[in-house]
Amino acid sequence: MDDLGWLELACDLAALCPPSRTAFSVGAVIVGADGREIARGHSREDDPNDHAEEAALAKTTGDLAGATVYSSLEPCGRRASRPRPCAKLIIASGARRVVFAWREPALFAEGTGAELLAAAGIEVVELPDLAARAREPNTHLL
């Protein structure tokens, strides 16, 4: 699968999220350098405070060197519910690339994840052609 296919899967996962009035519904997939899926997750998967990237990363072991994280929404750069935002969790994981569809609107926190990732040397790719699809499970918030 290519970037578009993996990101479409992340958007599909966002639809599995229990709706919330205080958080976005997001899906994430982690793909290894070999092109195989390592893990996937979605917001509020196991805990009301889970973010998608956090849920997917929790299912991995070891260094994710060369991996790509696909997320329907820009990984958070600020977070109230946990001490480390998703961008910092991704940086610590060793993943070298992040592909997302929709920039985080400033509804709950200012979207700074892409900037944090880029500053850490991680390649950041935005595919806005899928932004409308990433917004679909969040229309109640917009």
Helices and strands as residue ranges (DSSP letters): H 3-14, E 27-31, E 37-42, H 52-57, E 68-73, H 86-93, E 97-102, H 113-119, E 123-126, G 128-130, H 131-135, G 136-141
